[in-house]
Amino acid sequence: MRLREQMSAMLDHWFQWRDHRFSAPASENHERLTSQHDLRLVERLNALQEALTEETPTFTPRYLAHMKADLSLPAILGWFAAMLHNPNTTSPEASRVGSRIEREAIRHLGEMMGFGAQVEGHFTSGGTIANFEAVWRARYRMDRWLALALCISQQTGASLDFFDAAHMGWPRFRDLSDRYDINEEAIDAASALASNPCDIIRRLSIASGQPYRGPVLLVPGNRHYSWEKAADVFGLGREAVWSVELDEGGRMDIDKFIQTIQRAHRERRPILAAVAVAGTTETGALDPIDAIFDHLDALTETRGWSIWRHVDAAYGGFFRTLVHRPGDEGIGARARSSLEAIKRADSITIDPHKLSYVPYACGAFLTADAQRYAVSSFDAPYLDRPELGPGKWASTLEGSRSAAGAAATWLTAETLGFDENGLGSLLKGALDATAFLRALILRVAPAARFVPADSNILCFSIAREGDALSESNRLTEAVFRHFQSSPGFSVSKTTFAAGWEALRTEHVKGYKGHLDADEMLVIRCVVMNPYWCQPSVRDRVGGLFADELRAAVEGALNDGSGSPQC
């Protein structure tokens, strides 16, 4: 398919639709600007296009810096087709077809993630808002449960246990509300969301005999910055973001996770959500989601606690297309178990604008069913139109939302497919290319020291045997500066500081170095460009990268250290 011809055909179709939709004169549908304005538009458009030639060339396999690559043909065409019609998925009245496309695209994503036919969700501007959506719903659920417990305590005089009440679960909620004959109006009056939160905190404290200090979010040390934002936006306070330490592989330490839950129970701090990451921003690591959920299952069985489970799979979620490939043709057993367990979550964040190669901005928020999707209610009579069908306006943090990202995702799913033979095949190629690049780096620079990797992100430092961490940081920074000053390739860097102690210790031990710094600098390469999958491109571009890296490392080792020892 020739993209230029297809885009031209799409424009022809769009113009014909506008011309024939109503029998109005052409001037009504195609109002022309004056000649002067036409000239101004052309002149400024040309200036814009010329300026954009200086934009970062993320389409090329030479770009390895961040989670961005060339777009797929289905994504471009789907996005462009919907963008021309500009549907607003606020309601079916503003987006008859776009709203339907969104529902179907959510179904495709839900199937890929292992959710059943009851999946609910919507598209967002990205992973940050999708994570916010999870906090919103987890908070709503916990608020209902605490409000019911407060009603019962004030009705009976029984002492209120914050922790047990905040994790009671819906079956117990329904049983208690029936037993004590407490209706929705009474629950709203005891709700911190529907009523005065300061007054409700006072009442909760009186009912329990101790100050109510609010809930906490359990997040791994590798979490995205959006969780601190969420705590800020939802008024939890950043103190409420409890960071779980990482293991030597940069993944959530399951023993530390269990200890953090025990601490929350001791301090009577309800757990708003337990968050696991599938595909960290720094290294692409996969937290042990299966072990995390196994422990939460055990708590439900033994203690009756229902704790909201969210998986931030904004980056790594699409690797779930590989779980059904044979073990030697996809991912490792540990990563496979982690990805398989995602289907046991209450909610999921996933970003098609990353590993689905869809244009920005396109994220998605999914829940396992409608009950988990439930959230606070709002009124807008001009949008609440039952005769038009269900709209999303009342259950999304964002108001107006374009259907273009949903259409791009839908066309990708309908053509390429979100399975092992479609997108999964492409991502398998990315993993193969990552292994190729790792071997190439080691061949050119034996002083390269790699951080454990679960997916298609390579992080490495430069260190000789016995180097101090501070010296390794100096060498690594020098190599990064070389790439920054060269137009040939783009790489990124990241720093492992607080929370990454176990990984730093293990990494430095690997080259018999010693720890004399609290931060570790690494170069980061994201190998997601589809062209790396082609052997001819991989060999040619890989050779050029090898030359660049060799020069960078030799320059770093010669700078102030005598002779090169690479």
Secondary structure, 3 states (H helix, E strand, C coil): CCHHHHHHHHHHHHHHHHHHHCCCCHHHHCCCCCHHHHHHHHHHHHHHHHHHCCCCCCCCCCECCCCCCCCCHHHHHHHHHHHHHCCECCCCCCCHHHHHHHHHHHHHHHHHHCCCCCCEEEEECCHHHHHHHHHHHHHHHHHHHHHHHHHHHHHHCCCCCHHHHHCCCHHHHHHHHHHCCCCHHHHHHCCCCCCCHHHHHHHHHHHHCCCCCCCEEEEECCCCCHHHHHHHHCCCCHHHEEEECECCCCCECHHHHHHHHHHHHHCCCCEEEEEEEECCCCCCCECCHHHHHHHHHHHHHHHCCCCCEEEECCCHHHHHHHCCCCHHHCCCHHHHHHHHHHHHCCEEEECCCCCCCCCCCCEEEEECCHHHHCCCCCCCCCCCCHHHCCCCHHHCCCCCCECHHHHHHHHHHHHCCCCCCCHHHHHHHHHHHHHHHHHHHHHHCCCEEECCCCCCEEEEEECCCCCEHHHHHHHHHHHHHHHHHCCCCECEEEEECCCCHHHHHHHHHHCCCECCCCCEEEEEEECCCHHHHCHHHHHHHHHHHHHHHHHHHHHHHHCCCCCCCC
